[in-house]
Amino acid sequence: MCRNIRPLFNFDPPAGQPEIRAAALQYVRKISGFQRPSAANQAAFDKAVDEIAAASSALVWALVTSAPPRDRETEAEKARERSRRRFGARPA
């Protein structure tokens, strides 16, 4: 799994189209192996990003939960703490 793709469901405020599209772009980059596709592959690359973004958006908006929405900053701090434990403190 690409580490740059983050969960998008059950956040306050909800994930927007830019976040969903960014996740779709990361996914397509990962599975295609292209950071930037050639001109010959650009149309297929863009179509895949659009389709995955649409499917992801439909999924995120269709899901339901009884759990309270998560706070983005709290989740980001938890991720930073996991990183500190895993890799140690960053030099200043």
MOPAC internal coordinates of N, CA, C and O (Angstrom, degrees):
PM7 1SCF
backbone

  N    0.0000 0     0.00 0     0.00 0    0    0    0
  C    1.4588 1     0.00 0     0.00 0    1    0    0
  C    1.5116 1   108.98 1     0.00 0    2    1    0
  O    1.2310 1   120.60 1   -41.48 1    3    2    1
  N    1.2831 1   116.46 1   138.52 1    3    2    1
  C    1.4577 1   121.95 1   178.91 1    5    3    2
  C    1.5313 1   108.43 1   -70.06 1    6    5    3
  O    1.2310 1   120.18 1   -53.96 1    7    6    5
  N    1.3058 1   117.26 1   126.04 1    7    6    5
  C    1.4550 1   120.62 1  -177.36 1    9    7    6
  C    1.5209 1   112.96 1   -69.20 1   10    9    7
  O    1.2310 1   119.73 1   162.40 1   11   10    9
  N    1.3259 1   118.13 1   -17.60 1   11   10    9
  C    1.4560 1   120.48 1  -179.40 1   13   11   10
  C    1.5198 1   112.78 1   -81.82 1   14   13   11
  O    1.2310 1   119.74 1   167.96 1   15   14   13
  N    1.3097 1   118.10 1   -12.04 1   15   14   13
  C    1.4513 1   120.45 1   178.26 1   17   15   14
  C    1.5239 1   107.82 1   -87.34 1   18   17   15
  O    1.2310 1   120.99 1   -58.45 1   19   18   17
  N    1.3055 1   115.72 1   121.55 1   19   18   17
  C    1.4646 1   121.79 1  -176.37 1   21   19   18
  C    1.5224 1   110.45 1  -108.44 1   22   21   19
  O    1.2310 1   120.34 1   -25.73 1   23   22   21
  N    1.3314 1   116.96 1   154.27 1   23   22   21
  C    1.4639 1   119.15 1   173.39 1   25   23   22
  C    1.5312 1   109.68 1   -58.77 1   26   25   23
  O    1.2310 1   120.63 1   -38.57 1   27   26   25
  N    1.3212 1   116.39 1   141.43 1   27   26   25
  C    1.4616 1   121.45 1  -177.58 1   29   27   26
  C    1.5256 1   112.59 1  -118.30 1   30   29   27
  O    1.2310 1   120.17 1   173.54 1   31   30   29
  N    1.3126 1   117.28 1    -6.46 1   31   30   29
  C    1.4610 1   121.10 1  -175.64 1   33   31   30
  C    1.5222 1   111.79 1   -91.15 1   34   33   31
  O    1.2310 1   121.22 1   -36.65 1   35   34   33
  N    1.3117 1   115.28 1   143.35 1   35   34   33
  C    1.4637 1   124.77 1   172.00 1   37   35   34
  C    1.5246 1   113.08 1    67.15 1   38   37   35
  O    1.2310 1   120.79 1  -131.85 1   39   38   37
  N    1.3222 1   116.09 1    48.15 1   39   38   37
  C    1.4558 1   121.48 1   174.45 1   41   39   38
  C    1.5150 1   109.37 1  -116.61 1   42   41   39
  O    1.2310 1   121.19 1   -26.20 1   43   42   41
  N    1.3089 1   115.34 1   153.80 1   43   42   41
  C    1.4508 1   121.49 1   174.80 1   45   43   42
  C    1.5152 1   107.73 1  -120.71 1   46   45   43
  O    1.2310 1   118.45 1   -66.01 1   47   46   45
  N    1.3084 1   120.56 1   113.99 1   47   46   45
  C    1.4486 1   128.25 1     0.74 1   49   47   46
  C    1.5305 1   111.42 1   -73.96 1   50   49   47
  O    1.2310 1   120.52 1   -21.79 1   51   50   49
  N    1.3199 1   116.61 1   158.21 1   51   50   49
  C    1.4645 1   120.23 1  -178.71 1   53   51   50
  C    1.5269 1   112.27 1   -62.23 1   54   53   51
  O    1.2310 1   121.00 1   -23.53 1   55   54   53
  N    1.3065 1   115.70 1   156.47 1   55   54   53
  C    1.4628 1   121.34 1   177.30 1   57   55   54
  C    1.5229 1   109.02 1   -61.32 1   58   57   55
  O    1.2310 1   121.26 1   -40.97 1   59   58   57
  N    1.3180 1   115.19 1   139.03 1   59   58   57
  C    1.4587 1   120.41 1   178.43 1   61   59   58
  C    1.5148 1   110.81 1  -101.49 1   62   61   59
  O    1.2310 1   121.20 1    -4.97 1   63   62   61
  N    1.3101 1   115.31 1   175.03 1   63   62   61
  C    1.4624 1   120.37 1  -179.72 1   65   63   62
  C    1.5310 1   112.68 1   -59.30 1   66   65   63
  O    1.2310 1   118.54 1   142.05 1   67   66   65
  N    1.3377 1   120.40 1   -37.95 1   67   66   65
  C    1.4773 1   118.46 1   178.39 1   69   67   66
  C    1.5335 1   112.95 1   -61.13 1   70   69   67
  O    1.2310 1   120.20 1   140.13 1   71   70   69
  N    1.3307 1   117.23 1   -39.87 1   71   70   69
  C    1.4685 1   120.72 1   178.23 1   73   71   70
  C    1.5251 1   111.20 1   -66.95 1   74   73   71
  O    1.2310 1   120.88 1   137.58 1   75   74   73
  N    1.3123 1   115.92 1   -42.42 1   75   74   73
  C    1.4661 1   120.19 1  -179.39 1   77   75   74
  C    1.5229 1   109.95 1   -66.03 1   78   77   75
  O    1.2310 1   120.23 1   137.79 1   79   78   77
  N    1.3284 1   117.17 1   -42.21 1   79   78   77
  C    1.4656 1   120.68 1   178.72 1   81   79   78
  C    1.5310 1   110.84 1   -65.10 1   82   81   79
  O    1.2310 1   120.02 1   140.88 1   83   82   81
  N    1.3307 1   117.56 1   -39.12 1   83   82   81
  C    1.4706 1   120.78 1   178.38 1   85   83   82
  C    1.5281 1   110.74 1   -62.47 1   86   85   83
  O    1.2310 1   120.39 1   139.93 1   87   86   85
  N    1.3339 1   116.86 1   -40.07 1   87   86   85
  C    1.4631 1   120.26 1   177.55 1   89   87   86
  C    1.5240 1   110.64 1   -65.71 1   90   89   87
  O    1.2310 1   120.39 1   139.27 1   91   90   89
  N    1.3366 1   116.86 1   -40.73 1   91   90   89
  C    1.4617 1   120.94 1   178.34 1   93   91   90
  C    1.5280 1   110.39 1   -63.43 1   94   93   91
  O    1.2310 1   120.40 1   137.99 1   95   94   93
  N    1.3125 1   116.85 1   -42.01 1   95   94   93
  C    1.4633 1   121.17 1   178.39 1   97   95   94
  C    1.5291 1   110.68 1   -61.99 1   98   97   95
  O    1.2310 1   119.95 1   135.75 1   99   98   97
  N    1.3234 1   117.70 1   -44.25 1   99   98   97
  C    1.4677 1   121.17 1   178.21 1  101   99   98
  C    1.5289 1   110.34 1   -61.20 1  102  101   99
  O    1.2310 1   120.65 1   138.26 1  103  102  101
  N    1.3139 1   116.37 1   -41.74 1  103  102  101
  C    1.4707 1   120.44 1   179.73 1  105  103  102
  C    1.5286 1   110.76 1   -62.43 1  106  105  103
  O    1.2310 1   120.35 1   132.03 1  107  106  105
  N    1.3258 1   116.93 1   -47.97 1  107  106  105
  C    1.4651 1   120.47 1  -178.63 1  109  107  106
  C    1.5332 1   110.24 1   -65.01 1  110  109  107
  O    1.2310 1   120.11 1   140.53 1  111  110  109
  N    1.3190 1   117.39 1   -39.47 1  111  110  109
  C    1.4630 1   119.98 1   176.08 1  113  111  110
  C    1.5161 1   111.00 1   -60.09 1  114  113  111
  O    1.2310 1   120.83 1   137.43 1  115  114  113
  N    1.3136 1   116.02 1   -42.57 1  115  114  113
  C    1.4619 1   120.81 1  -177.76 1  117  115  114
  C    1.5311 1   111.21 1   -64.90 1  118  117  115
  O    1.2310 1   120.40 1   129.83 1  119  118  117
  N    1.3254 1   116.84 1   -50.17 1  119  118  117
  C    1.4660 1   117.87 1  -174.57 1  121  119  118
  C    1.5270 1   112.71 1   -76.77 1  122  121  119
  O    1.2310 1   120.09 1   154.16 1  123  122  121
  N    1.3362 1   117.44 1   -25.84 1  123  122  121
  C    1.4668 1   119.20 1   179.81 1  125  123  122
  C    1.5255 1   112.02 1   -85.20 1  126  125  123
  O    1.2310 1   120.90 1   153.95 1  127  126  125
  N    1.3245 1   115.89 1   -26.05 1  127  126  125
  C    1.4578 1   119.85 1  -175.93 1  129  127  126
  C    1.5176 1   112.80 1    82.38 1  130  129  127
  O    1.2310 1   120.09 1  -174.20 1  131  130  129
  N    1.3327 1   117.42 1     5.80 1  131  130  129
  C    1.4663 1   121.95 1  -179.82 1  133  131  130
  C    1.5164 1   110.74 1  -104.84 1  134  133  131
  O    1.2310 1   120.62 1   -50.94 1  135  134  133
  N    1.3097 1   116.43 1   129.06 1  135  134  133
  C    1.4649 1   119.98 1   167.95 1  137  135  134
  C    1.5290 1   107.53 1   -77.92 1  138  137  135
  O    1.2310 1   121.88 1   132.81 1  139  138  137
  N    1.3366 1   114.00 1   -47.19 1  139  138  137
  C    1.4695 1   122.32 1   173.95 1  141  139  138
  C    1.5211 1   106.87 1  -132.62 1  142  141  139
  O    1.2310 1   119.91 1   -60.99 1  143  142  141
  N    1.3241 1   117.78 1   119.01 1  143  142  141
  C    1.4638 1   119.06 1  -178.77 1  145  143  142
  C    1.5281 1   111.32 1   -73.21 1  146  145  143
  O    1.2310 1   121.03 1   -20.64 1  147  146  145
  N    1.3187 1   115.64 1   159.36 1  147  146  145
  C    1.4624 1   120.91 1   174.79 1  149  147  146
  C    1.5256 1   108.41 1   -69.10 1  150  149  147
  O    1.2310 1   120.93 1   -13.65 1  151  150  149
  N    1.3227 1   115.82 1   166.35 1  151  150  149
  C    1.4640 1   120.32 1   178.67 1  153  151  150
  C    1.5237 1   110.73 1   -58.23 1  154  153  151
  O    1.2310 1   120.33 1   145.14 1  155  154  153
  N    1.3196 1   116.97 1   -34.86 1  155  154  153
  C    1.4686 1   120.92 1  -179.76 1  157  155  154
  C    1.5290 1   111.87 1   -66.53 1  158  157  155
  O    1.2310 1   120.01 1   152.88 1  159  158  157
  N    1.3305 1   117.58 1   -27.12 1  159  158  157
  C    1.4632 1   121.36 1  -177.08 1  161  159  158
  C    1.5239 1   113.17 1  -105.16 1  162  161  159
  O    1.2310 1   119.87 1   176.55 1  163  162  161
  N    1.3209 1   117.85 1    -3.45 1  163  162  161
  C    1.4743 1   121.08 1  -174.03 1  165  163  162
  C    1.5248 1   112.88 1   -59.42 1  166  165  163
  O    1.2310 1   119.94 1   135.24 1  167  166  165
  N    1.3133 1   117.72 1   -44.76 1  167  166  165
  C    1.4683 1   120.49 1  -178.00 1  169  167  166
  C    1.5269 1   111.31 1   -62.99 1  170  169  167
  O    1.2310 1   119.94 1   135.63 1  171  170  169
  N    1.3190 1   117.72 1   -44.37 1  171  170  169
  C    1.4653 1   121.19 1   179.24 1  173  171  170
  C    1.5280 1   110.71 1   -65.05 1  174  173  171
  O    1.2310 1   120.81 1   139.90 1  175  174  173
  N    1.3258 1   116.05 1   -40.10 1  175  174  173
  C    1.4632 1   122.23 1   179.20 1  177  175  174
  C    1.5360 1   109.56 1   -61.94 1  178  177  175
  O    1.2310 1   120.43 1   129.03 1  179  178  177
  N    1.3307 1   116.78 1   -50.97 1  179  178  177
  C    1.4655 1   121.46 1  -178.89 1  181  179  178
  C    1.5282 1   111.51 1   -62.69 1  182  181  179
  O    1.2310 1   120.36 1   140.07 1  183  182  181
  N    1.3352 1   116.92 1   -39.93 1  183  182  181
  C    1.4616 1   120.73 1   178.76 1  185  183  182
  C    1.5331 1   110.35 1   -63.02 1  186  185  183
  O    1.2310 1   120.42 1   138.04 1  187  186  185
  N    1.3182 1   116.80 1   -41.96 1  187  186  185
  C    1.4660 1   120.66 1   178.80 1  189  187  186
  C    1.5221 1   110.60 1   -63.12 1  190  189  187
  O    1.2310 1   120.16 1   136.20 1  191  190  189
  N    1.3342 1   117.31 1   -43.80 1  191  190  189
  C    1.4699 1   120.19 1   178.35 1  193  191  190
  C    1.5254 1   110.06 1   -60.30 1  194  193  191
  O    1.2310 1   120.06 1   133.86 1  195  194  193
  N    1.3289 1   117.50 1   -46.14 1  195  194  193
  C    1.4671 1   121.21 1  -179.77 1  197  195  194
  C    1.5319 1   111.51 1   -60.64 1  198  197  195
  O    1.2310 1   120.51 1   134.54 1  199  198  197
  N    1.3300 1   116.62 1   -45.46 1  199  198  197
  C    1.4646 1   120.22 1  -177.86 1  201  199  198
  C    1.5240 1   111.92 1   -67.44 1  202  201  199
  O    1.2310 1   120.42 1   139.73 1  203  202  201
  N    1.3091 1   116.80 1   -40.27 1  203  202  201
  C    1.4675 1   120.01 1   179.68 1  205  203  202
  C    1.5237 1   110.39 1   -69.99 1  206  205  203
  O    1.2310 1   120.19 1   141.58 1  207  206  205
  N    1.3211 1   117.24 1   -38.42 1  207  206  205
  C    1.4693 1   120.27 1   176.60 1  209  207  206
  C    1.5282 1   110.51 1   -62.73 1  210  209  207
  O    1.2310 1   120.17 1   138.06 1  211  210  209
  N    1.3269 1   117.28 1   -41.94 1  211  210  209
  C    1.4694 1   120.55 1   178.92 1  213  211  210
  C    1.5283 1   111.42 1   -64.39 1  214  213  211
  O    1.2310 1   120.59 1   135.30 1  215  214  213
  N    1.3292 1   116.48 1   -44.70 1  215  214  213
  C    1.4661 1   120.14 1   179.44 1  217  215  214
  C    1.5274 1   110.76 1   -65.76 1  218  217  215
  O    1.2310 1   120.40 1   139.79 1  219  218  217
  N    1.3094 1   116.85 1   -40.21 1  219  218  217
  C    1.4680 1   120.95 1   179.56 1  221  219  218
  C    1.5178 1   110.90 1   -65.64 1  222  221  219
  O    1.2310 1   120.61 1   137.64 1  223  222  221
  N    1.3164 1   116.44 1   -42.36 1  223  222  221
  C    1.4604 1   120.71 1   178.37 1  225  223  222
  C    1.5243 1   110.54 1   -61.82 1  226  225  223
  O    1.2310 1   120.43 1   134.20 1  227  226  225
  N    1.3230 1   116.78 1   -45.80 1  227  226  225
  C    1.4667 1   120.48 1   178.45 1  229  227  226
  C    1.5261 1   110.94 1   -60.13 1  230  229  227
  O    1.2310 1   120.60 1   138.94 1  231  230  229
  N    1.3148 1   116.46 1   -41.06 1  231  230  229
  C    1.4610 1   120.40 1   178.96 1  233  231  230
  C    1.5179 1   111.63 1   -64.07 1  234  233  231
  O    1.2310 1   120.44 1   129.30 1  235  234  233
  N    1.3269 1   116.76 1   -50.70 1  235  234  233
  C    1.4716 1   120.89 1  -176.61 1  237  235  234
  C    1.5279 1   110.69 1   -59.58 1  238  237  235
  O    1.2310 1   120.45 1   139.43 1  239  238  237
  N    1.3366 1   116.75 1   -40.57 1  239  238  237
  C    1.4658 1   119.42 1  -178.32 1  241  239  238
  C    1.5202 1   113.07 1   -78.45 1  242  241  239
  O    1.2310 1   119.23 1   160.80 1  243  242  241
  N    1.3222 1   119.08 1   -19.20 1  243  242  241
  C    1.4638 1   121.63 1   179.99 1  245  243  242
  C    1.5286 1   112.67 1   -87.82 1  246  245  243
  O    1.2310 1   120.20 1   158.56 1  247  246  245
  N    1.3251 1   117.22 1   -21.44 1  247  246  245
  C    1.4653 1   120.20 1  -177.66 1  249  247  246
  C    1.5269 1   111.00 1   -69.87 1  250  249  247
  O    1.2310 1   121.02 1   -32.49 1  251  250  249
  N    1.3245 1   115.66 1   147.51 1  251  250  249
  C    1.4681 1   121.89 1   176.77 1  253  251  250
  C    1.5191 1   108.66 1  -129.54 1  254  253  251
  O    1.2310 1   121.23 1   -26.93 1  255  254  253
  N    1.3131 1   115.25 1   153.07 1  255  254  253
  C    1.4608 1   120.85 1   177.51 1  257  255  254
  C    1.5168 1   109.33 1  -154.48 1  258  257  255
  O    1.2310 1   121.05 1   -24.45 1  259  258  257
  N    1.3251 1   115.60 1   155.55 1  259  258  257
  C    1.4607 1   119.86 1   174.61 1  261  259  258
  C    1.5296 1   110.27 1   -98.09 1  262  261  259
  O    1.2310 1   120.27 1   175.96 1  263  262  261
  N    1.3257 1   117.09 1    -4.04 1  263  262  261
  C    1.4648 1   121.51 1   179.08 1  265  263  262
  C    1.5274 1   109.89 1   -73.54 1  266  265  263
  O    1.2310 1   120.18 1   -33.00 1  267  266  265
  N    1.3096 1   117.25 1   147.00 1  267  266  265
  C    1.4667 1   119.07 1   177.26 1  269  267  266
  C    1.5272 1   110.07 1   -68.25 1  270  269  267
  O    1.2310 1   119.96 1   -29.08 1  271  270  269
  N    1.3290 1   117.68 1   150.92 1  271  270  269
  C    1.4666 1   120.44 1   178.84 1  273  271  270
  C    1.5332 1   111.15 1   -60.62 1  274  273  271
  O    1.2310 1   121.54 1   -35.21 1  275  274  273
  N    1.3336 1   114.66 1   144.79 1  275  274  273
  C    1.4585 1   120.30 1   178.42 1  277  275  274
  C    1.5236 1   109.71 1   -86.56 1  278  277  275
  O    1.2310 1   121.32 1   -28.24 1  279  278  277
  N    1.3183 1   115.07 1   151.76 1  279  278  277
  C    1.4544 1   121.85 1   177.95 1  281  279  278
  C    1.5268 1   108.47 1   -92.75 1  282  281  279
  O    1.2310 1   120.04 1   -49.29 1  283  282  281
  N    1.3236 1   117.52 1   130.71 1  283  282  281
  C    1.4672 1   121.49 1  -176.48 1  285  283  282
  C    1.5258 1   112.45 1   -61.90 1  286  285  283
  O    1.2310 1   120.30 1   137.11 1  287  286  285
  N    1.3082 1   117.02 1   -42.89 1  287  286  285
  C    1.4685 1   119.11 1  -177.92 1  289  287  286
  C    1.5276 1   111.36 1   -67.99 1  290  289  287
  O    1.2310 1   119.90 1   141.22 1  291  290  289
  N    1.3190 1   117.79 1   -38.78 1  291  290  289
  C    1.4621 1   121.01 1   176.91 1  293  291  290
  C    1.5249 1   110.44 1   -62.23 1  294  293  291
  O    1.2310 1   120.19 1   135.67 1  295  294  293
  N    1.3234 1   117.24 1   -44.33 1  295  294  293
  C    1.4684 1   121.09 1   179.01 1  297  295  294
  C    1.5284 1   111.06 1   -65.93 1  298  297  295
  O    1.2310 1   120.29 1   142.70 1  299  298  297
  N    1.3298 1   117.05 1   -37.30 1  299  298  297
  C    1.4691 1   120.54 1   178.08 1  301  299  298
  C    1.5323 1   110.18 1   -65.37 1  302  301  299
  O    1.2310 1   120.24 1   139.97 1  303  302  301
  N    1.3146 1   117.15 1   -40.03 1  303  302  301
  C    1.4651 1   120.12 1   178.78 1  305  303  302
  C    1.5305 1   110.63 1   -66.36 1  306  305  303
  O    1.2310 1   119.93 1   141.12 1  307  306  305
  N    1.3227 1   117.73 1   -38.88 1  307  306  305
  C    1.4681 1   120.83 1   175.97 1  309  307  306
  C    1.5318 1   110.05 1   -60.57 1  310  309  307
  O    1.2310 1   120.37 1   138.33 1  311  310  309
  N    1.3276 1   116.90 1   -41.67 1  311  310  309
  C    1.4681 1   120.86 1   179.50 1  313  311  310
  C    1.5290 1   110.60 1   -65.53 1  314  313  311
  O    1.2310 1   120.38 1   138.89 1  315  314  313
  N    1.3373 1   116.89 1   -41.11 1  315  314  313
  C    1.4740 1   119.83 1   177.68 1  317  315  314
  C    1.5295 1   110.78 1   -62.87 1  318  317  315
  O    1.2310 1   120.31 1   140.26 1  319  318  317
  N    1.3210 1   117.01 1   -39.74 1  319  318  317
  C    1.4642 1   120.71 1   178.97 1  321  319  318
  C    1.5276 1   111.05 1   -65.75 1  322  321  319
  O    1.2310 1   120.24 1   138.17 1  323  322  321
  N    1.3344 1   117.15 1   -41.83 1  323  322  321
  C    1.4735 1   120.01 1   176.36 1  325  323  322
  C    1.5250 1   110.08 1   -60.65 1  326  325  323
  O    1.2310 1   120.46 1   140.06 1  327  326  325
  N    1.3092 1   116.73 1   -39.94 1  327  326  325
  C    1.4649 1   121.40 1   178.89 1  329  327  326
  C    1.5215 1   111.06 1   -65.22 1  330  329  327
  O    1.2310 1   120.37 1   137.04 1  331  330  329
  N    1.3210 1   116.90 1   -42.96 1  331  330  329
  C    1.4807 1   120.48 1   177.84 1  333  331  330
  C    1.5143 1   110.99 1   -60.93 1  334  333  331
  O    1.2310 1   120.92 1   137.01 1  335  334  333
  N    1.3391 1   115.84 1   -42.99 1  335  334  333
  C    1.4768 1   118.83 1   179.27 1  337  335  334
  C    1.5321 1   111.01 1   -65.69 1  338  337  335
  O    1.2310 1   120.89 1   142.77 1  339  338  337
  N    1.3125 1   115.90 1   -37.23 1  339  338  337
  C    1.4642 1   120.19 1  -177.34 1  341  339  338
  C    1.5216 1   112.42 1   -75.53 1  342  341  339
  O    1.2310 1   120.34 1   134.52 1  343  342  341
  N    1.3217 1   116.96 1   -45.48 1  343  342  341
  C    1.4653 1   120.69 1  -171.85 1  345  343  342
  C    1.5129 1   114.21 1  -109.88 1  346  345  343
  O    1.2310 1   119.45 1   172.21 1  347  346  345
  N    1.3247 1   118.65 1    -7.79 1  347  346  345
  C    1.4602 1   121.10 1  -177.12 1  349  347  346
  C    1.5125 1   111.03 1    88.44 1  350  349  347
  O    1.2310 1   121.32 1    -7.35 1  351  350  349
  N    1.3141 1   115.08 1   172.65 1  351  350  349
  C    1.4665 1   120.97 1  -178.67 1  353  351  350
  C    1.5118 1   110.60 1   -70.63 1  354  353  351
  O    1.2310 1   120.37 1   -34.32 1  355  354  353
  N    1.3068 1   116.89 1   145.68 1  355  354  353
  C    1.4633 1   122.06 1   176.89 1  357  355  354
  C    1.5259 1   109.37 1   -77.51 1  358  357  355
  O    1.2310 1   120.12 1   -41.26 1  359  358  357
  N    1.3304 1   117.38 1   138.74 1  359  358  357
  C    1.4577 1   118.34 1   175.13 1  361  359  358
  C    1.5221 1   110.62 1   -67.44 1  362  361  359
  O    1.2310 1   120.54 1   -34.09 1  363  362  361
  N    1.3069 1   116.57 1   145.91 1  363  362  361
  C    1.4750 1   121.22 1  -177.93 1  365  363  362
  C    1.4936 1   112.77 1   -78.63 1  366  365  363
  O    1.2310 1   120.10 1   180.00 1  367  366  365

